[in-house]
Amino acid sequence: MVLGCSSSTWHNLPDTQTHSELEIALDHANKANADAQKTIKRYQEQIRELQLQIEDEQRQKEDLV
């Protein structure tokens, strides 16, 4: 049995998918996931920077009033 797959899922896989093909597919999925996580972290940092910029601009605006 493959870890992370139920026996019913395992039996539904096409017979043409070999073990090495599944490993390659898993490697590709893991790389795509890692890339997505990096992108998310980059977006989170950009959001933090923009939030700080907004807060600074709001403080400056309040100081003018």
C-alpha positions as CSV (number, residue, x, y, z in Angstrom):
1,M,0.0,0.0,0.0
2,V,1.2,3.5,-0.8
3,L,1.5,6.0,2.0
4,G,-1.2,8.7,1.8
5,C,-3.4,6.7,-0.5
6,S,-6.3,4.5,0.5
7,S,-6.4,1.0,-0.9
8,S,-9.4,2.0,-3.1
9,T,-7.5,4.9,-4.5
10,W,-4.4,2.8,-5.2
11,H,-6.5,0.2,-7.1
12,N,-8.1,2.9,-9.3
13,L,-4.7,4.1,-10.7
14,P,-4.2,3.2,-14.4
15,D,-2.1,0.1,-14.9
16,T,0.2,2.1,-17.2
17,Q,1.6,4.2,-14.3
18,T,4.7,2.6,-13.0
19,H,6.3,3.2,-9.7
20,S,8.9,5.4,-11.2
21,E,6.3,7.5,-13.1
22,L,4.4,8.0,-9.8
23,E,7.7,9.1,-8.1
24,I,8.4,11.6,-10.9
25,A,4.8,12.9,-10.7
26,L,5.2,13.3,-6.9
27,D,8.6,15.0,-7.3
28,H,7.0,17.5,-9.7
29,A,4.0,18.1,-7.4
30,N,6.4,18.7,-4.5
31,K,8.4,21.2,-6.5
32,A,5.3,23.0,-7.6
33,N,4.2,23.1,-4.0
34,A,7.5,24.5,-2.8
35,D,7.4,27.1,-5.5
36,A,3.8,28.1,-4.5
37,Q,4.9,28.4,-0.9
38,K,7.8,30.7,-1.9
39,T,5.3,32.8,-3.8
40,I,2.9,33.0,-0.9
41,K,5.7,34.1,1.4
42,R,6.8,36.8,-1.1
43,Y,3.2,38.0,-1.3
44,Q,2.9,38.1,2.5
45,E,6.0,40.2,2.8
46,Q,4.7,42.6,0.1
47,I,1.4,42.9,2.0
48,R,3.3,43.6,5.2
49,E,5.3,46.3,3.5
50,L,2.2,47.9,2.0
51,Q,0.4,47.8,5.3
52,L,3.3,49.7,6.9
53,Q,3.3,52.2,4.1
54,I,-0.4,52.8,4.5
55,E,0.0,53.2,8.3
56,D,2.8,55.8,7.7
57,E,0.7,57.7,5.2
58,Q,-2.3,57.7,7.6
59,R,-0.1,59.0,10.4
60,Q,1.2,61.8,8.2
61,K,-2.3,62.7,7.1
62,E,-3.5,62.8,10.7
63,D,-0.5,65.1,11.6
64,L,-1.7,67.6,8.9
65,V,-5.2,67.8,10.4
